Amino acid sequence: MYVVRSFAQEVAEDIIRDAEAELDEKEKHRKHKMMINRTLSIGILKNDLIYILLETDARKQDELFQQIYEDISKNLVPIRPERHYRRTKGQMAGKYSNTHKRAY
């Protein structure tokens, strides 16, 4: 189980690195620098990586991989410098807690 999880993370990191390098070249007109959402990218890859590994046709594998690459490249989040907010502490902090947000 641990080996599969680390393999999926390594593949996701490689895809993210490639997509962010391509993103830096294309996205010069935005106000904030953008980066790829890592949590969503691991979720996308987790669901679709098994289909790539089970596919026997190399052309079909390339198509599936390219589709995953495009899906991951679309999930962008802005990097906002010096953005921080005060944390709410006390009784009101846990009223509508969002600690278990779904990633994918």
N, C-alpha and C positions, 0 to 999 in steps of 0.2 A: 504494500500500500504506500509506504513512504517513497519507494523508488518511483512509482507512477506519478505521485504528486510532485516530486522534485523534477521529473522529466517534463511534466506539463508546464511547470513554472519556468524552466529553462527555455522551452520552446516559446512560451509567451514572451519572455524577456527578449529573445532574439527578434521576434516579430515586432515588438514594441520599439526596439532600438532602430530597426530598419525603417519602420513607419515614421518615427520621430525625425530621423535624418531627412526623409523625404518631405515631411511636414515643414521643417525649418527652411527648406529651399522654396517651398510654394507659398507659405503663409507670411508674407512680409507686411501686408496691408492691415493687419489686425491691430487693435489697440493694445491687447495683452498677448504675451507669448502663450502658446497653447501646448498642452501635453496630452498624452493618451491616458485614459482612465485605466489603470492597471487592474483594478478589481473586476471591471466589466470584461476586460480582455481575457483574463484568466477564466471567467465564467463562459465566455463564448468558446474559447479553445477547449475547455473541459467537456463541453457537450459535443463538439464536432471532431475532436482529434481521433476518436475511436473509428469514425467512418473513414478517415484518411488511412489509418493503419490497416484496416480490413480490406480496403480497395486493392484489387490486383492490377487494374489498368493504370499505367503511369500517367496517361493523359488526363484521366478522370481524377487522379490524385492531385495533379497540378491545378485542375479547375477548382476542386474543393479547397485546396490550400489558398488559392488566389481569392476565393470568396471569403474565407476566414480573414485574410489579410485586409480586404476591403471593409469588412464589418468592424474589425478592430480599429482601422484608421478613421472611421466615422465617429467614434466615441471620444470626443475631445473635451477637455476641461481647461479653463483659463488659469494661468499662473498670475495671481494678483499680488504684487509685492507689498509688504508691510500690511497685510490684511489680517487683523486679529480682533477678536471680540472678547469682552469680559464673560467669564463663565458664571452662570447662575448657580448659586449654591443654596442649600437649605431645602425646605419643603417643596417649593415650586419647581426645583430642578428636575424631579422625576415624574411630574404630573403627566406629561405626554412624551415619554422617553422614546428615543429613536436609536437605541443601541443595537437592535437586531434588524437593520435595514437590509432588504434583499439586494444582492448584487446583480443577479441575472436570473 
